Amino acid sequence: MKIYTIAILKAKDGSQEQMISSLTKLAQASRSEQGSLDYGFYQSQEDPNTIISFEEWQAPDAEAAHWQTPHLQAALTELEPILAEAPVIYRGPKII
């Protein structure tokens, strides 16, 4: 069963470029993970400091393994000081 993850990330003012740089490295590494079907980041038109991630995983265990990878752990460390607030993360299967 596929699983989807959507996260909402908000950068502090003036930190947008640093966030995009960190997320670019994260996306490149994550796309090559086993079970990764789609992995992208999208910028809000209303608020350029808000980035939304969209991930599609082949199975829940592939998504769970993603959280243990060195590249995700490094990205979380890089992002922590530039986030305006904790990310909001949603996970689940497609229902419609």
N, C-alpha and C positions, 0 to 999 in steps of 0.2 A: 504494500500500500504506500503510495506517495505521500509525502508530508511537505507542507509549505510553511515557511517562516517569514514573517514580516516584522521588521523592527523600525521604530521611529527614533532617529538620533537628532539631537539639537545641539549645534555648536554654539559656544560663546561667541559674542560679537568679535570680529577680527580673527577668528580661528577657522573660518570656512576652508581656506586653501590647505591648511595643515590637515584638516579632517579629510578632505578629498584625496590628498596624497597618501594618507594612511589607509584609506578605504580602497584606493587603487591597488596598492600592494596586496591587501587582503583578498580582494576579488580575484586577482591573477592567480594567487596560490590556491584559493578555494575552488576555483573552476576545475582544477585538475584532480581534486579529491575523488576517490571512488564513491559513486552514488550521487554526485552533484550533477543535476540536470540543468539548472539555471541559477545564476548568482549575479545579481546586479544591484546598483544603487541609483536612486532617482532623486532629483532635487525638487523641492516644492517651489512652484511659481509664486505662491503667496509669501513665502518666507524662505529666502535663500539659505538661511542657517539650518533649515530642516532637511534632513536627508532620510529617505525611506529605502530600506533594503527589501528586496524580494528574492527569496530562495526557494528552489524546488529541489527536493531530495527524493531519490528512488525509494527510500524506506526510512522509518524513524531511527533505526540504528545508525544509518549513515549520517543523519543530522546530529545525533548524539555524539558520534565520534568526532565530528567537526569541532565541537567545543573543547576537545582535548588536544587539538593540533597546535604546534608551536606558533604558526603564523596567526592564528586567532588570538592566542594568549598575548603575543607581541602587540597586536593591534589594540587589544583591550587596554594594555598598559599605556600605549601611545595616546589613545583617545581619552583616557580618564581625566587628565587635567584640562582638556579643551571642551568637554561636554558641559552644557549648561544645566543638564539634569540627567538623571538615570534614564537609559534607553527603555522604551516600552516595547516588549517583544510578544508577538502572537505566534502560536504554532497550532497546526491542525491539518486535517485532510480536506480536500475539496469536496463540497457537498452538492453543488449544483453546477 
